[in-house]
Amino acid sequence: MTARTLPKGWKWFQSAADSMTESHWYATAPYDVEAVRKLSGFNDDAPMSEQISHPAWNLDRTVSAQSWNALRLEVGEQIKLYQKLISGGKA
């Protein structure tokens, strides 16, 4: 079996398959999503239409996918978004 690794700080786990569902891969972010959202100007008291149009709306604590490769892609997208948000949109 090959080593499963994600970028530093990211933790991963795999759910067990059962008679109803296949196994699924999950990864949790190493940063405080709420703090990053606030830093980026996200306002969770704003109307929902404003919240979902803000880029920070798509920053997740946990991402999931049906395969390891898809999970790595999801984590990569989250890292890009995180870097953009903490740099004030300049990434």
mmCIF file of the C-alpha atoms, coordinates in Angstrom:
data_MODEL
# 
_entry.id   MODEL 
# 
loop_
_atom_site.group_PDB 
_atom_site.id 
_atom_site.type_symbol 
_atom_site.label_atom_id 
_atom_site.label_alt_id 
_atom_site.label_comp_id 
_atom_site.label_asym_id 
_atom_site.label_entity_id 
_atom_site.label_seq_id 
_atom_site.pdbx_PDB_ins_code 
_atom_site.Cartn_x 
_atom_site.Cartn_y 
_atom_site.Cartn_z 
_atom_site.occupancy 
_atom_site.B_iso_or_equiv 
_atom_site.pdbx_formal_charge 
_atom_site.auth_seq_id 
_atom_site.auth_comp_id 
_atom_site.auth_asym_id 
_atom_site.auth_atom_id 
_atom_site.pdbx_PDB_model_num 
ATOM 1  C CA . MET A 1 1  ? 0.000   0.000  0.000  1.00 0.00 ? 1  MET A CA 1 
ATOM 2  C CA . THR A 1 2  ? 1.314   3.462  -0.840 1.00 0.00 ? 2  THR A CA 1 
ATOM 3  C CA . ALA A 1 3  ? 1.533   6.183  1.765  1.00 0.00 ? 3  ALA A CA 1 
ATOM 4  C CA . ARG A 1 4  ? -1.408  8.556  1.747  1.00 0.00 ? 4  ARG A CA 1 
ATOM 5  C CA . THR A 1 5  ? -0.253  12.094 2.389  1.00 0.00 ? 5  THR A CA 1 
ATOM 6  C CA . LEU A 1 6  ? -1.795  15.528 2.195  1.00 0.00 ? 6  LEU A CA 1 
ATOM 7  C CA . PRO A 1 7  ? -0.160  18.930 2.625  1.00 0.00 ? 7  PRO A CA 1 
ATOM 8  C CA . LYS A 1 8  ? 1.174   19.713 6.094  1.00 0.00 ? 8  LYS A CA 1 
ATOM 9  C CA . GLY A 1 9  ? -1.464  19.972 8.784  1.00 0.00 ? 9  GLY A CA 1 
ATOM 10 C CA . TRP A 1 10 ? -4.294  18.358 6.840  1.00 0.00 ? 10 TRP A CA 1 
ATOM 11 C CA . LYS A 1 11 ? -5.755  15.257 8.516  1.00 0.00 ? 11 LYS A CA 1 
ATOM 12 C CA . TRP A 1 12 ? -7.555  12.574 6.557  1.00 0.00 ? 12 TRP A CA 1 
ATOM 13 C CA . PHE A 1 13 ? -9.777  9.602  7.272  1.00 0.00 ? 13 PHE A CA 1 
ATOM 14 C CA . GLN A 1 14 ? -11.858 7.141  5.314  1.00 0.00 ? 14 GLN A CA 1 
ATOM 15 C CA . SER A 1 15 ? -15.347 6.043  6.248  1.00 0.00 ? 15 SER A CA 1 
ATOM 16 C CA . ALA A 1 16 ? -16.195 2.367  6.193  1.00 0.00 ? 16 ALA A CA 1 
ATOM 17 C CA . ALA A 1 17 ? -18.386 0.997  3.459  1.00 0.00 ? 17 ALA A CA 1 
ATOM 18 C CA . ASP A 1 18 ? -21.609 -0.716 4.405  1.00 0.00 ? 18 ASP A CA 1 
ATOM 19 C CA . SER A 1 19 ? -24.525 -2.308 2.583  1.00 0.00 ? 19 SER A CA 1 
ATOM 20 C CA . MET A 1 20 ? -25.981 1.135  1.778  1.00 0.00 ? 20 MET A CA 1 
ATOM 21 C CA . THR A 1 21 ? -22.950 3.294  0.946  1.00 0.00 ? 21 THR A CA 1 
ATOM 22 C CA . GLU A 1 22 ? -19.444 3.045  -0.429 1.00 0.00 ? 22 GLU A CA 1 
ATOM 23 C CA . SER A 1 23 ? -16.487 4.238  1.606  1.00 0.00 ? 23 SER A CA 1 
ATOM 24 C CA . HIS A 1 24 ? -15.738 7.941  1.383  1.00 0.00 ? 24 HIS A CA 1 
ATOM 25 C CA . TRP A 1 25 ? -12.580 10.008 1.957  1.00 0.00 ? 25 TRP A CA 1 
ATOM 26 C CA . TYR A 1 26 ? -12.513 13.078 4.199  1.00 0.00 ? 26 TYR A CA 1 
ATOM 27 C CA . ALA A 1 27 ? -9.899  15.706 5.076  1.00 0.00 ? 27 ALA A CA 1 
ATOM 28 C CA . THR A 1 28 ? -9.959  18.409 7.738  1.00 0.00 ? 28 THR A CA 1 
ATOM 29 C CA . ALA A 1 29 ? -8.273  21.776 7.379  1.00 0.00 ? 29 ALA A CA 1 
ATOM 30 C CA . PRO A 1 30 ? -5.436  22.822 9.710  1.00 0.00 ? 30 PRO A CA 1 
ATOM 31 C CA . TYR A 1 31 ? -6.709  26.397 10.097 1.00 0.00 ? 31 TYR A CA 1 
ATOM 32 C CA . ASP A 1 32 ? -9.622  28.048 11.862 1.00 0.00 ? 32 ASP A CA 1 
ATOM 33 C CA . VAL A 1 33 ? -12.161 28.559 9.066  1.00 0.00 ? 33 VAL A CA 1 
ATOM 34 C CA . GLU A 1 34 ? -14.219 31.072 11.051 1.00 0.00 ? 34 GLU A CA 1 
ATOM 35 C CA . ALA A 1 35 ? -11.143 33.214 11.732 1.00 0.00 ? 35 ALA A CA 1 
ATOM 36 C CA . VAL A 1 36 ? -10.153 33.161 8.056  1.00 0.00 ? 36 VAL A CA 1 
ATOM 37 C CA . ARG A 1 37 ? -13.677 34.100 7.044  1.00 0.00 ? 37 ARG A CA 1 
ATOM 38 C CA . LYS A 1 38 ? -13.696 37.083 9.399  1.00 0.00 ? 38 LYS A CA 1 
ATOM 39 C CA . LEU A 1 39 ? -10.242 38.163 8.210  1.00 0.00 ? 39 LEU A CA 1 
ATOM 40 C CA . SER A 1 40 ? -11.517 38.112 4.628  1.00 0.00 ? 40 SER A CA 1 
ATOM 41 C CA . GLY A 1 41 ? -14.511 40.332 5.421  1.00 0.00 ? 41 GLY A CA 1 
ATOM 42 C CA . PHE A 1 42 ? -17.131 37.591 5.408  1.00 0.00 ? 42 PHE A CA 1 
ATOM 43 C CA . ASN A 1 43 ? -20.197 38.651 7.403  1.00 0.00 ? 43 ASN A CA 1 
ATOM 44 C CA . ASP A 1 44 ? -22.289 35.767 8.709  1.00 0.00 ? 44 ASP A CA 1 
ATOM 45 C CA . ASP A 1 45 ? -24.981 38.258 9.758  1.00 0.00 ? 45 ASP A CA 1 
ATOM 46 C CA . ALA A 1 46 ? -25.402 39.508 6.186  1.00 0.00 ? 46 ALA A CA 1 
ATOM 47 C CA . PRO A 1 47 ? -28.336 38.363 4.053  1.00 0.00 ? 47 PRO A CA 1 
ATOM 48 C CA . MET A 1 48 ? -27.823 34.852 2.682  1.00 0.00 ? 48 MET A CA 1 
ATOM 49 C CA . SER A 1 49 ? -27.470 36.170 -0.877 1.00 0.00 ? 49 SER A CA 1 
ATOM 50 C CA . GLU A 1 50 ? -24.443 38.229 0.225  1.00 0.00 ? 50 GLU A CA 1 
ATOM 51 C CA . GLN A 1 51 ? -22.945 35.350 2.199  1.00 0.00 ? 51 GLN A CA 1 
ATOM 52 C CA . ILE A 1 52 ? -23.060 32.850 -0.667 1.00 0.00 ? 52 ILE A CA 1 
ATOM 53 C CA . SER A 1 53 ? -21.583 35.361 -3.113 1.00 0.00 ? 53 SER A CA 1 
ATOM 54 C CA . HIS A 1 54 ? -18.508 35.919 -0.900 1.00 0.00 ? 54 HIS A CA 1 
ATOM 55 C CA . PRO A 1 55 ? -15.499 33.686 -1.770 1.00 0.00 ? 55 PRO A CA 1 
ATOM 56 C CA . ALA A 1 56 ? -15.133 32.644 1.891  1.00 0.00 ? 56 ALA A CA 1 
ATOM 57 C CA . TRP A 1 57 ? -18.496 30.892 1.653  1.00 0.00 ? 57 TRP A CA 1 
ATOM 58 C CA . ASN A 1 58 ? -16.671 28.056 -0.160 1.00 0.00 ? 58 ASN A CA 1 
ATOM 59 C CA . LEU A 1 59 ? -13.959 27.634 2.478  1.00 0.00 ? 59 LEU A CA 1 
ATOM 60 C CA . ASP A 1 60 ? -14.732 24.399 4.325  1.00 0.00 ? 60 ASP A CA 1 
ATOM 61 C CA . ARG A 1 61 ? -13.608 22.844 7.598  1.00 0.00 ? 61 ARG A CA 1 
ATOM 62 C CA . THR A 1 62 ? -13.915 19.388 6.059  1.00 0.00 ? 62 THR A CA 1 
ATOM 63 C CA . VAL A 1 63 ? -13.878 18.288 2.433  1.00 0.00 ? 63 VAL A CA 1 
ATOM 64 C CA . SER A 1 64 ? -14.886 14.905 1.088  1.00 0.00 ? 64 SER A CA 1 
ATOM 65 C CA . ALA A 1 65 ? -14.634 12.834 -2.048 1.00 0.00 ? 65 ALA A CA 1 
ATOM 66 C CA . GLN A 1 66 ? -15.308 9.322  -3.294 1.00 0.00 ? 66 GLN A CA 1 
ATOM 67 C CA . SER A 1 67 ? -11.659 8.625  -4.153 1.00 0.00 ? 67 SER A CA 1 
ATOM 68 C CA . TRP A 1 68 ? -8.245  9.502  -2.754 1.00 0.00 ? 68 TRP A CA 1 
ATOM 69 C CA . ASN A 1 69 ? -7.264  11.365 -5.932 1.00 0.00 ? 69 ASN A CA 1 
ATOM 70 C CA . ALA A 1 70 ? -10.467 13.414 -5.861 1.00 0.00 ? 70 ALA A CA 1 
ATOM 71 C CA . LEU A 1 71 ? -9.837  14.237 -2.208 1.00 0.00 ? 71 LEU A CA 1 
ATOM 72 C CA . ARG A 1 72 ? -6.340  15.509 -3.022 1.00 0.00 ? 72 ARG A CA 1 
ATOM 73 C CA . LEU A 1 73 ? -7.854  17.768 -5.702 1.00 0.00 ? 73 LEU A CA 1 
ATOM 74 C CA . GLU A 1 74 ? -10.460 19.102 -3.250 1.00 0.00 ? 74 GLU A CA 1 
ATOM 75 C CA . VAL A 1 75 ? -7.753  19.848 -0.685 1.00 0.00 ? 75 VAL A CA 1 
ATOM 76 C CA . GLY A 1 76 ? -5.712  21.636 -3.366 1.00 0.00 ? 76 GLY A CA 1 
ATOM 77 C CA . GLU A 1 77 ? -8.683  23.855 -4.226 1.00 0.00 ? 77 GLU A CA 1 
ATOM 78 C CA . GLN A 1 78 ? -9.243  24.670 -0.549 1.00 0.00 ? 78 GLN A CA 1 
ATOM 79 C CA . ILE A 1 79 ? -5.583  25.620 -0.142 1.00 0.00 ? 79 ILE A CA 1 
ATOM 80 C CA . LYS A 1 80 ? -5.778  27.964 -3.152 1.00 0.00 ? 80 LYS A CA 1 
ATOM 81 C CA . LEU A 1 81 ? -8.910  29.594 -1.746 1.00 0.00 ? 81 LEU A CA 1 
ATOM 82 C CA . TYR A 1 82 ? -7.362  29.889 1.729  1.00 0.00 ? 82 TYR A CA 1 
ATOM 83 C CA . GLN A 1 83 ? -4.253  31.551 0.322  1.00 0.00 ? 83 GLN A CA 1 
ATOM 84 C CA . LYS A 1 84 ? -6.380  33.969 -1.708 1.00 0.00 ? 84 LYS A CA 1 
ATOM 85 C CA . LEU A 1 85 ? -8.481  34.889 1.318  1.00 0.00 ? 85 LEU A CA 1 
ATOM 86 C CA . ILE A 1 86 ? -5.558  35.481 3.672  1.00 0.00 ? 86 ILE A CA 1 
ATOM 87 C CA . SER A 1 87 ? -3.709  37.552 1.098  1.00 0.00 ? 87 SER A CA 1 
ATOM 88 C CA . GLY A 1 88 ? -6.690  39.842 0.562  1.00 0.00 ? 88 GLY A CA 1 
ATOM 89 C CA . GLY A 1 89 ? -7.531  38.359 -2.836 1.00 0.00 ? 89 GLY A CA 1 
ATOM 90 C CA . LYS A 1 90 ? -4.061  38.876 -4.287 1.00 0.00 ? 90 LYS A CA 1 
ATOM 91 C CA . ALA A 1 91 ? -3.137  35.189 -4.628 1.00 0.00 ? 91 ALA A CA 1 
# 
